[in-house]
Amino acid sequence: MFERVLSKIKPTKKDIEKVDGFLLELKEVAKIKSEKYGGVPMVCGSLGKGTWIREKYDVDLFIVFPKSLDRGDLEKIGLKVGKEIVDELGGSWTIKYAEHPYVRGVIDGFNIDIVPCYEMKFGDKIKSAVDRSPLHTAYVIEHLNDKQRDDVRLLKKLFKSLGVYGSDVKTEGISGYILELLVIKFKSFMGVMKFFSSANFGDVVDVENFWGGRIPRRIPRSALIVIDPVDKFRNASAALSAQNFYIIKTFARKFVKNPSESYFFFSWKPIKISALKSRGTKLIAIVAPRDDSVDDTLYPQMRKASSHISKKLRDFGVVRTFSWADDEKFAMIFELIHEKLPPLDIREGPFVYSKEHSRRFLEKHEGANIYIKGDRWYAETKREFRTPESVIRSLDKSALPKHVAKGLSRMKILSGEKFWKFIKETKELAKEMNKFYFSSSL
């Protein structure tokens, strides 16, 4: 079974020749452009480690500079060298931003990120987060054999099918580097799957056994803790969400019990409208045009905005919230228990024996119908907003993150048939919602 899957995803001889030829030319040009600044080019990522999948030509080229180079000069020279490399090879480039700016180029069908970093040795304190990448590459090259590289490919394919591959903010899944470390630790594809099938939230994988099973408090708890072998104080899997850990665990238990080739080519289907309607709740979406912010900026802001809005909607009984975006728009979805609230709003007050708190409560609700139930004050007031739509329209946009607030000036509030039509027409959103709502029924 595994050989059949590998025959579909493993690079062919022609693929390897194409990639090797391009990388040879790329490194030659990069060496010429960077050596006068003390830079040394190094291909990292899956191409550098030999764990890439067929027709996936994403190149991570790091230009490693001496530690003596000033941080500002690192950024300036890194951009200059990156642009010159892409121009020399006849490609096109744009500037992207992570911890510091870098060049993203397209050359002969290859997508390439050219990232400046500082030279580091194992155990050194990093100056920027990307400084670890060359060390990651060197570690994986040293510890993976050819069979295990194929095991990593199988895991990548499987996790991509599940929609949990990638440690970016949008996906909140598992990176290729984590899969490589897990194969190093558990020896094989099936070893990793058996680990996940029995894993518990908060389990620790310490490949180098830095901590002897007792990690320090400075490493925060998370769904899965994988100690980075090049930085013992870093949890390399911190991006993995509890929800995605649960999806992986659920799937791994089924796979270990009944392995099948079909799992490698699984894809989430759009959620069934009938399945959502059968929950008997109210679903409402805020849909707005997105600006030019990248996903790593927009998604945290959407989640923060959803949390803020959920507090405003708490009287409606918020069940779940969900955020999603494509290239043109973003959507924040709220599932609520109540569709409409009564005009009467009951406010619970303090115990009658608390003089100061009682005084404040009575002053605040002067003119309301005040009564005592048991030994606590209550006030009957007229509810200001009876529908979730009216609450959303009244939002103070200045209290929301700027990239979300900017879009909400042209927002649409969708509920009822307009909501169902939107879900039906937006296939990618419907697939993500299926994974979000019904992952346990894999």
N, C-alpha and C positions, 0 to 999 in steps of 0.2 A: 504493500500500500504506500509506504513512504517513498519508495523509489518512483512510483507512478506520479506522485505529487511533485517530487523533485524534478522529474523530467519536464514538468510544465512551468516550473518557477526558477530552476537553477540556470545561470547564464550558460549559453552555448559557447562553443569554441569561437564562433564568429563574434558573439557579444564580447567575449574576453579580449579578443584581438582588437576590436573597435575601442574598447575602454582603455586598454593598455597603451595603444597608440596615442590616444588623446592625452592621457595622463603624462606620458613621456614628454610630449610637446609642451604641455601646460607647465610641468615642473621646470623644464629648460628655460622657458620664457620667464617664469616666476623667479628663478634663480638669478637671471641676468638683471631683472628689474629691482630685486630686493637686496642683493648682496652688498651694494655700496652703502646700505644703511645697517649692515650687520644682520639682515634678515635671512632666515633659512626656511624654505617652503616645505610643508609636510601635508600629505593628503590624509585626512582623518575620516571619520564617519564609516559607513558600511563599505565603501569602496576601498578605503585605506585598510580596513580590517578583514576584507575578503568575505563579508557576510551579506553582500548585496543580492537583490533579486532581479531576475531577468527584466530588461527594458526599463529599469529604474535607474536613470543616469543622473543622480543628484550628487554633486561633488562638493565636499567640504575641504577647501584648501586653506590651511592655516599658515600664516607667515609668522615665524617665531623670531622675536626680537630680543636683544639682550636686556637684562633687568635694569641696566643703567639708563635706558632710554626714558625720558620724561613721558608721563601719561598723555599729556597733550600732544607731544610729538608722535607718540605711538598711533594716536587716532589720525593725525594729519598725514603722516607718512603711510599708514595702512591704507587710507583712502586713495592716496596718490598712486601707490604701487598697484592696488587693485584695479583702478581705472586703466592704468597703463597696460596691465596684463590682458584685460578684456579687449582693449583697443588693438593691441598688437595681434591678437588672434581673430580679429574681425567680428567680434561680438557686440552686444548691446548691454548696457548696465544701468542699474538704478542704485540709489543709496537706501539702505535699510538700517534699522536701529534696534539694538538689543541693549546690553550693558553699555556698549559704545557703538558708534556707527561702523558699518562695513559695506562692502560692495557686493551686490548680487548681479550676476551676469548670465547671459544665455549665449552659448557658443556652440555652433554645429549641433544643435539639439540637446546639448548638455546644460543643465541648470547648475550654476556654480556659485557658492558663497565664498568670498575671499575675506578671511577674518584675521586681523592682527592680534597677536597675543605675546605674552612674555615667556621667555625660556624658564622652565621649572624642572626641578629634580624631585624624585619621590621624597615626601616629607617636608618639602619647602612650603612656606606660607604663600598662598596665591595672592596676586595683586588684582586680578579680575577673574570672574567666574569661568571665562572661556580658556583660561590658562591650563585648566585640567585636561582639555580635550586631547592634546598630543600625548599626555601620560596615559589617558584611557586607551588610546589606540595602541601604544606600546605594550600595555598590560595585556590587552586582549590578544594581540599578535603572539605574545610569548606563551599564553596559557591555553589557547584553543588549537586543536588539531583539525585536519581537513574534515573528518567525520563530524566533529562537533560544529564546524561552520555550517554544514548542511542541516544540523539540528536547529541551529539558530534560524536558518532560512525557513524551516518548517514552522517554527514558532511565530516568526514574523507574519507569514502567510495566514496562519490560524488566527492570530490576534487582530490582524487587519480585517479579516472576515467578520470578526465579532464587533469591530468598531471600537476597540480598546487599545489600539497601537498608536503610541505617540504621547510624549510627556508635555506637550504644549498645553496652554491654559484652556483652550477649547475642548480638547479631548479628555484631559485628566487621566491618561492611561499609562501604559508602560513603554519606555523607550527601547530602542534596539540595544543600547548599552546594558540595560537591566537584563534583557533576555540573554545577552552574552555572558553576563556575570552568573546568571542562574544556571546556564549550561555548564560553566566552569565548576560551579558548586555541586550540582546534582548530576553531572557527567553526560546526560543525554536528554533528548526530547522527552521521552517518557518519564525520565527522572524528574524533570521540571513539572510535567503534568500531574504526576503523583504527588509532588509537593503541594501544588495548588489545590488538589482535590481534598487534602486533609489540613490545609493551612487555616490558621485562625487570625482574626483581626489583630494587628499589632505584632505579628511574628517577626523575628529578626533573622536576617541572613547575613552572616559575617564571614565572607569568603576567606579572609586572612586571619580570622579569629583574633582580631585586635582586642576584643573586650571580654572574651571568655564567657559569653552568655549574659553579661551584666553591663548594659550600655549606660553611659552617663546621662544625667538629667538634661544636659544641654542639648541633647538630640531629641527633638519633640516627638511625641507619639504620632503615628500615622497608620493608615490601613496596612501597609507593609513597610518594614524598615530594612533596606539593603545598604549595609555599610560600604561606602566607596573605598575600594582597596588602595586608591591613591590619596585619600583624605579621610582618615578614620573618624573625623567629627562630622562627616556629611552623610545624610541619608539620601542616597541616589534615587530612591523611589518616592520621594516626598510628594511628587505631583499626582500620584495615583489616588483617585477618590475612593471612598468607602463603597460607593455604588458600583464602580467598575471592578473593584476587588471582588465584590459579591458576584458580579456577572462572570468573572474569570473562574472563581471557585465553583459556581454552579455548573458551568460548562465543563470544567476539568473533571468533575465527578462523573458526569455523563460520558465523557470521552474515554476515561480510564475503564469504565465499566463496559463500554461498547464502542471501541475505536472504529471510525469510518472515514473513508476518503471524502465523503460528502461534506463533512464538517469544515474542511479546508476551503470550500467554495460556497460556504453559507453566506447569505446576505439577509439583512433585515428587510422585511416587507413593510409597506406603509401600514400604519395602524388602522384597524377597522373602526369605522365611525360607530358601528353598532356596539362595539366593545366599550367605547367611551360613553356612549349614551346610556348603556345599561348600568353605569355606576350611579346614575340618578343625581349627579351633581351639576353645578353650573360651571361652565368653562368660558373664560373670557380672555381675549388676547389684545395686547397693545402692540400695534404694528407701526413701524416708523422707518423712514429712509435712514440709512447709515452714512456717516461721513467717511473720510479716508483713513480713519484709525484702523490699525491692524487688529487681528483677532485677540492677540495677547493683551491688548489694551481694552478692547471693547467688551470681551466676555466678563472680566472681573467687574467692570462697571455695570453691566447688565445684571449680574448677580447681586451686586450691592444695591442697585436700584430696586430690584425685585424684593429684596429683604425690607427695604424702606416702605415700599408700597404695600407689602403684606401686613405690616404693622397698621397701616391706615385701613386695611380691609379686615382686620381681625374680628370684628363683630359679625362678619359674614361666614366665619369659620373656614380659614384657609387650609386646604388639604395638602396640596402640592403646588410648587411653582416650577417653571421650566423656561429656559432661555435658549434662543437659537438665532443664528444670523447667516445670511448668504452675502454675495458681493454687493447687493443693492439695498437690503433692508435688514432690520432686526425685529424679533418678536419676543415679548415677555408674556407668558401664559400663566393664568391663575385658575386653579380649580377650587371652587367654593361650595360649602354646604348649603348656604342660603342664597336664593336669587333676589329676594326682596325682604327688607326688614319692616316691622310695624312702626307706626308713627311714634309710639311710646318707647322711651329709652329709660331703663332703670340704672341708676348709678348707686353702687354700694358705698357706704361711708364707713367711718371709724366706729369703734365701740363708744357707747354713750358715756362711759366712765372717763374717757380721754378728753379732758376739758379743752385743751388747746386745739387738738385735731378736730374736735366737734365744732368749735367756734369757726375754724377755717372752712369746714365743709358747709356749714349753714350759711356763712357769708357768700361762699362761691355759688350756692344754689338758691340764693334769695329769690323768692317769687315762684319757685317750683313747689310741687306737691310733696311735702316732706312727711315721712312716717318712720316708725320704728318697728322692726321685726326682730323678735328675740331681744338682744341687747345691742343692736347695731342700727345706725342711721341709714336711711335710703331716701333717694330723691327721684321723683318722676319728672322727666324733661321731654321736650319735643325733639325728636331726632332730626338732625340737620340734613343728613344724607341717607336715603333709604335704599338706593341701588348702588352696586359697585361702579357702574358707569359714572354716576354723579360724583363719587369719591375720586375717581381717576381724573375727571375733568377739573376738579378743584385742586389738583396737586400743585404744590409750590415747586416749580421746576428748578429754582435756584438751590433747592436742597438736594438735588439729584446730581450724580456725576456728570461732568460736562458733555461727554460724547453722547450720552443717553439723552440728556436734557435738550441738546441741540436737535436731535431727531424728533423729540416729542412735540415740538412746535408744529409739526405736520403729521401728527399721529392719527391713526384710525383705531377706534375701539370696536372690536368685533365680538359679538355674542350671538346666540341663537343660530339661525340658518346662515348668517354671514360668517360665523366662526366655522361651522362645518364645511362650508364651501371653500374657505381659505385652507383648511387642513387637507381637504380632498385635492385641491389644485397644487399644493406645495408638497411635492412628493418627498423631497429630502427631509423636510421638517417632519412629515408623517412617519418616516422611517426612524428618525431619532426619537420621536415620541413613543414608538413601539418598543424600542430598546429601553427607554426610560420607565415606561409603565409596566411592561410585561416581560422583563428579562428573566424572571424566575421560571417562566414557562418555555424556556429554550428547548 
